[in-house]
Amino acid sequence: MEARPRTSVAGPAPAAGRKKSPYPSWFYLPAAIVYAVLFLVPTVTSFYFSLTRWSIFDSQFIGFDNYVTFFREPALVSGLWHTVLYAVITSGLKVLLGLGLAVLLTSQIIGRGYLRSVVFFPVLVSTIGVGLTFTILLDPEEGLVNESLALIGVQGPGWLTDPSFALMSVALVDVWKGVGLATLIYIAGIVSIPQEYFEAARVDGATAWQNFVKIVLPLARPATFTVILLSLIGGLRSFDLIWAMTRGGPGFTSDVIASVIYKQYQAGFYGLSTAGNVVLFLLVTAIIFPLSRYLNSKEVDL
């Protein structure tokens, strides 16, 4: 009796060299067009116009003269330094205060939900509104802050009029407004930690400080990375709060790159202001991109 060849139920094998369907690749096209129109084209155009002396009606190519002028102007260089200082201070304080508040607001305290709402509320308030409100509160003569200090015999400084305090005063207001978001991110990171770790630590007799150092800090590291990156980006791009409170004054002591760019644009130096925008873009990229790569390469060790 002859053996019949067995047929495959799955059907014939696919032909060798069959082309992959092109349809999934086309799904990227709409997003690519939007990205190119809204980001790539304006970025390339900005790089070009930063090399020109331009107005609304014409432009003249001048090479790197705008960049040379930018780095020769003391006010522009000081604005660059103030930007980095402002970003480091605000992001550092948001990390420390956000982590501390998150640990407090995830513990068993009375009114925990209400306190979370109170901490997050400043995030929802308009930045310009916050700036105008604190400008009144920090007035050296009639402001509520200095009047309160006078009741205990302390003479308050000119928070926004003294060159030594202006930039730091705005930075503290920025922290007050933004620490709620950092706290929310940390709360999400802490509550996602499996309770088995804390139960095991309790069995071993670990203290609250040991729980914090050995469990909370390592496992909340992704939240820390997120807070650092978001705070640094926001600090490097800061403008609206500084402009609402000090307009870069007194003098140029609280100017950052964004406020310097705006002043140059107001004065009609469009090419110089465009070069400032490119410098700001390169500064943010040079800090955030390697920092993001470095932070994402870290692993949690327990």
Sequence and secondary structure as in RCSB ss.txt:
>XXXX:A:sequence
MEARPRTSVAGPAPAAGRKKSPYPSWFYLPAAIVYAVLFLVPTVTSFYFSLTRWSIFDSQFIGFDNYVTFFREPA
LVSGLWHTVLYAVITSGLKVLLGLGLAVLLTSQIIGRGYLRSVVFFPVLVSTIGVGLTFTILLDPEEGLVNESLA
LIGVQGPGWLTDPSFALMSVALVDVWKGVGLATLIYIAGIVSIPQEYFEAARVDGATAWQNFVKIVLPLARPATF
TVILLSLIGGLRSFDLIWAMTRGGPGFTSDVIASVIYKQYQAGFYGLSTAGNVVLFLLVTAIIFPLSRYLNSKEV
DL
>XXXX:A:secstr
        TT S   TT    SHHHHTTHHHHHHHIIIIIHHHHHHHHHTTEEE SS EEE TTHHHHHHHH HH
HHHHHHHHHHHHHHHHHHHHHHHHHHHHHHTSS TTHHHHHHHHHHHHHS HHHHHHHHHHHT TTT HHHHHHH
HTT     TTTSTTTHHHHHHHHHHHHHHHHHHHHHHHHHHTS HHHHHHHHHTT  HHHHIIIIIHHHTHHHHH
HHHHHHHHHHHT  HHHHHHTTT STTTT  HHHHHHHHHHTT HHHHHHHHHHHHHHHHHHHHHHHHHHHT   
  
